[in-house]
């Protein structure tokens, strides 16, 4: 009887989830559209497009880029894989599917971009529905609907797809990876042997996310112990454990392979010096310039009289060699090693910035900005975040929640590591917002489940006591 009722309730549950997803999207679409907003000719978006075109051998069309990509900055990107190729590759794929060839004009670039923006929105809707289905099957409909609300609202996630940035596709892959973690979780009999396929799917999704933003390779290695613990019956040397280890190691190795194929370098952190110099207000370059002041062969960017590129605040030019840029990257790493206090402070700050609601969307003077919450909401969300941190830690003790909680923790910890090297922006925490709250809710349900079972037992005993004798 219960199974029949469950089957009858399924269509209504899925309809409710679809309505919630539609309400979230409709609240976005009533205000915004990618038409007139999507652009990839300047700033970070142009970097992502340029890097992918260079790697895949797509002809460079100067009229589709801002002027600085014609000269020194373009020369730098041809020497150093400063960005990952994932986002630009998705754009090129959208161009081929939409136009039949790689975009070559500003109009074609825009057409491919708008197609990509709508494709990301469709993929996000599918990911949210997959998460609903997985949580409902593993837990219950109420928790599944909460998962949709926590991950579909606020509707800023749809709007960010109108920007050619890594955060929108990262969110899609993180939601799907979280769904895989839930599929893998749960108690099992000692002799039960579950499929390991979801674990490889999770790592495959993580690999793609890493080719969107390189720092996520650290997350694959951090997740490996939890994956092995939950899928290999604690046997660290089983075939399953070794296969998972190889799959996790494939994530950073794939980055090294791409960098070698395209740029003949195997570094996992290309452009480290530029990021660190910006993070520490130009101090890295100042120290390096002082060290190189008396060296006859000092690189051009170490000359304080040279004109500096906007934003990155450093000179870039065709006369600077790859070896000189790599030497600056090495100096940047040494700079951080000599200042562990600053690194720890910035890491802790990054942990504090992790939030269920990292920012809200505001429109000021026609510009869309992501800004922190105002009081008193900021304080309320901060207390909620502290509670979620605690619940995620507690959830590591239960088979039902260990892997989802581990994944949620990784999603908050890796950006904190990145905060050591790069300046923070609120959009960095958008891809994973809401996921930790869902994991924490699963922990609450797990903690309360014994009380529910106790009430069921008491109710059964009471019904038997009151039943008339036959």
QUIVENSUL-V797546 format. One record per residue. N is the residue number from 1. RES is the residue in one small letter. PHI is phi in whole degrees, -180 to 180 (999 if undefined). PSI is psi as a letter, one per 30 degrees, with the letter a starting at -180 (999 if undefined). BURIAL is + if it has 24 or more other ideal C-beta (glycine too) atoms within 12 Angstrom, else -. Layout:
[[N | RES | PHI | PSI | BURIAL] [N | RES | PHI | PSI | BURIAL]]
This chain:
[[1 | x | 999 | e | -] [2 | x | -63 | e | -] [3 | x | -65 | e | -] [4 | x | -66 | e | -] [5 | x | -61 | e | -] [6 | x | -64 | e | -] [7 | x | -65 | e | -] [8 | x | -68 | e | -] [9 | x | -79 | f | -] [10 | x | -59 | e | -] [11 | x | -59 | e | -] [12 | x | -65 | e | -] [13 | x | -64 | e | +] [14 | x | -67 | e | +] [15 | x | -64 | e | -] [16 | x | -62 | e | +] [17 | x | -63 | e | +] [18 | x | -63 | e | +] [19 | x | -64 | e | -] [20 | x | -62 | e | +] [21 | x | -64 | e | +] [22 | x | -65 | e | -] [23 | x | -61 | e | -] [24 | x | -63 | e | +] [25 | x | -67 | e | +] [26 | x | -64 | e | -] [27 | x | -67 | f | -] [28 | x | -76 | e | +] [29 | x | -67 | f | -] [30 | x | -74 | f | -] [31 | x | -119 | e | -] [32 | x | -131 | l | +] [33 | x | -157 | k | -] [34 | x | -68 | f | +] [35 | x | -65 | k | -] [36 | x | 86 | f | -] [37 | x | -116 | e | -] [38 | x | -63 | k | +] [39 | x | -153 | k | +] [40 | x | -146 | h | +] [41 | x | -111 | f | +] [42 | x | -152 | l | -] [43 | x | 58 | a | -] [44 | x | -57 | e | +] [45 | x | -55 | e | +] [46 | x | -66 | e | +] [47 | x | -61 | e | +] [48 | x | -62 | e | +] [49 | x | -70 | e | +] [50 | x | -61 | e | +] [51 | x | -60 | e | +] [52 | x | -67 | e | +] [53 | x | -64 | e | +] [54 | x | -66 | e | +] [55 | x | -65 | e | +] [56 | x | -88 | g | +] [57 | x | 72 | g | -] [58 | x | -80 | k | +] [59 | x | -57 | k | -] [60 | x | -85 | k | +] [61 | x | -116 | j | +] [62 | x | -56 | e | -] [63 | x | -68 | f | -] [64 | x | -100 | g | +] [65 | x | -128 | l | +] [66 | x | -65 | l | +] [67 | x | -59 | e | -] [68 | x | -68 | f | +] [69 | x | -81 | f | +] [70 | x | -82 | f | -] [71 | x | -120 | c | -] [72 | x | -59 | e | +] [73 | x | -68 | e | +] [74 | x | -62 | e | +] [75 | x | -62 | e | +] [76 | x | -64 | e | +] [77 | x | -67 | f | +] [78 | x | -76 | f | +] [79 | x | -95 | e | +] [80 | x | -126 | k | +] [81 | x | -76 | i | +] [82 | x | -66 | e | +] [83 | x | -117 | l | +] [84 | x | -85 | l | +] [85 | x | -89 | f | +] [86 | x | -61 | e | +] [87 | x | -63 | e | +] [88 | x | -64 | e | +] [89 | x | -68 | e | +] [90 | x | -61 | e | +] [91 | x | -63 | e | +] [92 | x | -64 | e | +] [93 | x | -63 | e | +] [94 | x | -61 | e | +] [95 | x | -64 | e | +] [96 | x | -64 | e | -] [97 | x | -71 | e | -] [98 | x | -83 | e | +] [99 | x | -114 | f | +] [100 | x | 88 | g | -] [101 | x | -162 | l | -] [102 | x | -68 | k | +] [103 | x | -58 | k | +] [104 | x | -126 | f | -] [105 | x | -125 | l | -] [106 | x | -61 | e | -] [107 | x | -66 | e | -] [108 | x | -71 | e | +] [109 | x | -60 | e | +] [110 | x | -67 | e | +] [111 | x | -62 | e | +] [112 | x | -65 | e | +] [113 | x | -65 | e | +] [114 | x | -66 | e | +] [115 | x | -62 | e | +] [116 | x | -65 | e | +] [117 | x | -61 | e | +] [118 | x | -70 | e | +] [119 | x | -64 | e | +] [120 | x | -65 | e | +] [121 | x | -64 | e | +] [122 | x | -64 | e | -] [123 | x | -66 | e | +] [124 | x | -65 | e | +] [125 | x | -61 | e | +] [126 | x | -64 | e | -] [127 | x | -61 | e | +] [128 | x | -64 | e | +] [129 | x | -69 | e | +] [130 | x | -62 | e | +] [131 | x | -61 | e | +] [132 | x | -58 | e | +] [133 | x | -62 | e | +] [134 | x | -68 | e | +] [135 | x | -66 | e | +] [136 | x | -64 | e | +] [137 | x | -68 | e | -] [138 | x | -81 | e | +] [139 | x | -120 | c | +] [140 | x | -163 | l | -] [141 | x | -66 | e | +] [142 | x | -59 | e | -] [143 | x | -67 | e | +] [144 | x | -65 | e | +] [145 | x | -68 | e | +] [146 | x | -62 | e | +] [147 | x | -61 | e | +] [148 | x | -66 | e | +] [149 | x | -61 | e | +] [150 | x | -68 | f | +] [151 | x | -106 | f | +] [152 | x | -98 | f | +] [153 | x | -118 | k | +] [154 | x | -70 | l | +] [155 | x | -76 | g | +] [156 | x | -60 | f | +] [157 | x | -65 | e | +] [158 | x | -73 | e | +] [159 | x | -66 | e | +] [160 | x | -66 | f | +] [161 | x | -67 | f | +] [162 | x | -78 | f | +] [163 | x | -103 | k | +] [164 | x | -83 | i | +] [165 | x | -133 | l | +] [166 | x | -78 | f | +] [167 | x | -63 | e | +] [168 | x | -60 | e | +] [169 | x | -68 | e | +] [170 | x | -58 | e | +] [171 | x | -61 | e | +] [172 | x | -58 | e | +] [173 | x | -70 | e | +] [174 | x | -70 | e | +] [175 | x | -62 | e | +] [176 | x | -67 | e | +] [177 | x | -64 | e | +] [178 | x | -64 | e | +] [179 | x | -62 | e | +] [180 | x | -62 | e | +] [181 | x | -63 | e | +] [182 | x | -69 | e | +] [183 | x | -59 | e | +] [184 | x | -78 | f | +] [185 | x | -86 | l | +] [186 | x | 119 | l | +] [187 | x | -70 | l | -] [188 | x | -149 | l | -] [189 | x | -71 | l | -] [190 | x | -57 | e | -] [191 | x | -96 | g | -] [192 | x | -79 | k | -] [193 | x | -123 | j | -] [194 | x | -88 | l | -] [195 | x | -66 | k | -] [196 | x | -96 | f | +] [197 | x | -56 | e | -] [198 | x | -57 | e | +] [199 | x | -66 | e | +] [200 | x | -71 | e | +] [201 | x | -63 | e | +] [202 | x | -58 | e | +] [203 | x | -68 | e | +] [204 | x | -65 | e | +] [205 | x | -63 | e | +] [206 | x | -67 | e | +] [207 | x | -61 | e | +] [208 | x | -64 | e | +] [209 | x | -61 | e | +] [210 | x | -68 | e | +] [211 | x | -80 | f | +] [212 | x | -90 | e | +] [213 | x | -148 | j | +] [214 | x | -65 | f | +] [215 | x | -60 | f | +] [216 | x | -74 | f | +] [217 | x | -62 | f | +] [218 | x | -62 | e | +] [219 | x | -64 | e | +] [220 | x | -62 | e | +] [221 | x | -71 | e | +] [222 | x | -69 | e | +] [223 | x | -78 | f | +] [224 | x | -55 | e | +] [225 | x | -58 | e | -] [226 | x | -67 | e | +] [227 | x | -64 | e | +] [228 | x | -65 | e | +] [229 | x | -61 | e | +] [230 | x | -88 | f | +] [231 | x | -114 | f | +] [232 | x | -114 | g | +] [233 | x | 52 | h | -] [234 | x | 68 | g | -] [235 | x | -92 | j | -] [236 | x | -71 | f | -] [237 | x | -117 | g | -] [238 | x | -74 | l | -] [239 | x | -61 | e | -] [240 | x | -63 | e | +] [241 | x | -63 | e | +] [242 | x | -66 | e | -] [243 | x | -66 | e | -] [244 | x | -66 | e | +] [245 | x | -61 | e | +] [246 | x | -65 | e | -] [247 | x | -66 | e | +] [248 | x | -66 | e | +] [249 | x | -67 | f | -] [250 | x | -64 | f | +] [251 | x | -65 | e | +] [252 | x | -67 | e | +] [253 | x | -63 | e | -] [254 | x | -65 | e | +] [255 | x | -65 | e | +] [256 | x | -62 | e | +] [257 | x | -64 | e | -] [258 | x | -61 | e | +] [259 | x | -66 | e | +] [260 | x | -72 | e | -] [261 | x | -62 | e | -] [262 | x | -88 | e | +] [263 | x | -132 | g | +] [264 | x | 57 | h | -] [265 | x | -143 | k | +] [266 | x | -111 | g | -] [267 | x | -66 | k | +] [268 | x | -91 | f | +] [269 | x | -133 | h | +] [270 | x | -66 | k | +] [271 | x | 78 | g | +] [272 | x | -57 | e | +] [273 | x | -62 | e | +] [274 | x | -66 | e | +] [275 | x | -63 | e | +] [276 | x | -64 | e | +] [277 | x | -63 | e | +] [278 | x | -69 | e | +] [279 | x | -64 | e | +] [280 | x | -108 | h | +] [281 | x | 56 | h | -] [282 | x | 82 | g | +] [283 | x | -68 | e | -] [284 | x | -63 | e | +] [285 | x | -68 | e | +] [286 | x | -60 | e | -] [287 | x | -66 | e | +] [288 | x | -65 | e | +] [289 | x | -64 | e | +] [290 | x | -66 | e | -] [291 | x | -63 | e | -] [292 | x | -92 | g | -] [293 | x | -59 | e | -] [294 | x | -97 | g | -] [295 | x | -88 | k | -] [296 | x | -59 | e | -] [297 | x | -101 | h | -] [298 | x | -64 | k | -] [299 | x | -68 | l | +] [300 | x | -62 | e | +] [301 | x | -71 | f | +] [302 | x | -86 | f | +] [303 | x | -87 | j | -] [304 | x | -65 | f | -] [305 | x | -86 | f | -] [306 | x | -74 | k | -] [307 | x | -68 | k | -] [308 | x | -110 | k | +] [309 | x | -72 | k | +] [310 | x | -58 | l | -] [311 | x | 72 | e | -] [312 | x | -79 | f | +] [313 | x | 56 | h | +] [314 | x | -153 | l | +] [315 | x | -76 | k | +] [316 | x | -130 | k | +] [317 | x | -161 | l | +] [318 | x | -68 | f | -] [319 | x | -78 | f | -] [320 | x | -79 | k | +] [321 | x | -92 | l | -] [322 | x | -60 | e | +] [323 | x | -61 | e | -] [324 | x | -69 | e | +] [325 | x | -67 | e | +] [326 | x | -68 | e | +] [327 | x | -65 | e | +] [328 | x | -67 | e | +] [329 | x | -61 | e | +] [330 | x | -63 | e | -] [331 | x | -64 | e | +] [332 | x | -61 | e | +] [333 | x | -65 | e | +] [334 | x | -64 | e | -] [335 | x | -57 | e | +] [336 | x | -71 | e | +] [337 | x | -61 | e | -] [338 | x | -81 | f | -] [339 | x | -130 | i | -] [340 | x | -62 | f | -] [341 | x | -63 | e | -] [342 | x | -65 | e | -] [343 | x | -63 | e | +] [344 | x | -65 | e | -] [345 | x | -62 | e | -] [346 | x | -69 | e | +] [347 | x | -65 | e | +] [348 | x | -64 | e | -] [349 | x | -61 | e | -] [350 | x | -63 | e | +] [351 | x | -65 | e | +] [352 | x | -67 | f | -] [353 | x | -77 | f | +] [354 | x | -63 | k | +] [355 | x | -154 | l | +] [356 | x | -65 | e | +] [357 | x | -125 | i | +] [358 | x | -68 | f | +] [359 | x | -165 | l | +] [360 | x | -121 | l | +] [361 | x | -91 | k | +] [362 | x | -133 | k | -] [363 | x | -113 | j | -] [364 | x | -126 | k | -] [365 | x | 54 | h | -] [366 | x | 80 | f | -] [367 | x | -105 | k | -] [368 | x | -91 | k | -] [369 | x | -131 | l | -] [370 | x | -104 | k | +] [371 | x | -133 | l | -] [372 | x | -63 | l | +] [373 | x | -65 | l | +] [374 | x | -89 | l | -] [375 | x | -64 | l | -] [376 | x | -88 | f | -] [377 | x | -62 | e | -] [378 | x | -61 | e | -] [379 | x | -67 | e | -] [380 | x | -64 | e | -] [381 | x | -67 | e | +] [382 | x | -63 | e | -] [383 | x | -65 | e | -] [384 | x | -62 | e | +] [385 | x | -64 | e | +] [386 | x | -62 | e | -] [387 | x | -62 | e | -] [388 | x | -66 | e | +] [389 | x | -55 | e | +] [390 | x | -64 | e | -] [391 | x | -65 | e | +] [392 | x | -64 | e | +] [393 | x | -65 | e | -] [394 | x | -63 | e | -] [395 | x | -63 | f | +] [396 | x | -67 | f | +] [397 | x | -85 | f | -] [398 | x | -111 | k | +] [399 | x | -58 | e | +] [400 | x | -66 | f | +] [401 | x | -126 | f | +] [402 | x | -58 | e | +] [403 | x | -70 | e | +] [404 | x | -59 | e | +] [405 | x | -69 | e | +] [406 | x | -62 | e | +] [407 | x | -65 | e | +] [408 | x | -63 | e | +] [409 | x | -64 | e | +] [410 | x | -61 | e | +] [411 | x | -64 | f | +] [412 | x | -94 | f | +] [413 | x | -81 | e | +] [414 | x | -60 | e | +] [415 | x | -62 | f | +] [416 | x | -67 | e | +] [417 | x | -65 | e | +] [418 | x | -62 | f | +] [419 | x | -67 | f | +] [420 | x | -68 | e | +] [421 | x | -108 | e | +] [422 | x | -117 | k | +] [423 | x | -62 | k | +] [424 | x | -86 | k | +] [425 | x | -132 | k | +] [426 | x | -57 | f | +] [427 | x | -66 | f | +] [428 | x | -64 | f | +] [429 | x | -99 | g | +] [430 | x | -69 | e | +] [431 | x | -59 | f | +] [432 | x | -111 | g | +] [433 | x | -64 | k | +] [434 | x | 92 | f | +] [435 | x | -66 | e | +] [436 | x | -63 | e | +] [437 | x | -64 | e | +] [438 | x | -65 | e | +] [439 | x | -60 | e | +] [440 | x | -65 | e | +] [441 | x | -64 | e | +] [442 | x | -63 | e | +] [443 | x | -65 | e | +] [444 | x | -60 | e | +] [445 | x | -61 | e | +] [446 | x | -65 | e | +] [447 | x | -68 | e | -] [448 | x | -86 | f | -] [449 | x | -59 | e | -] [450 | x | -58 | e | -] [451 | x | -69 | e | -] [452 | x | -65 | e | -] [453 | x | -65 | e | -] [454 | x | -63 | e | -] [455 | x | -65 | e | -] [456 | x | -62 | e | -] [457 | x | -64 | e | -] [458 | x | -63 | e | -] [459 | x | -64 | e | -] [460 | x | -65 | e | -] [461 | x | -63 | e | -] [462 | x | -65 | e | -] [463 | x | -64 | e | -] [464 | x | -66 | e | -] [465 | x | -67 | e | -] [466 | x | -87 | f | -] [467 | x | -66 | k | -] [468 | x | -67 | k | -] [469 | x | -73 | k | -] [470 | x | -104 | 999 | -]]
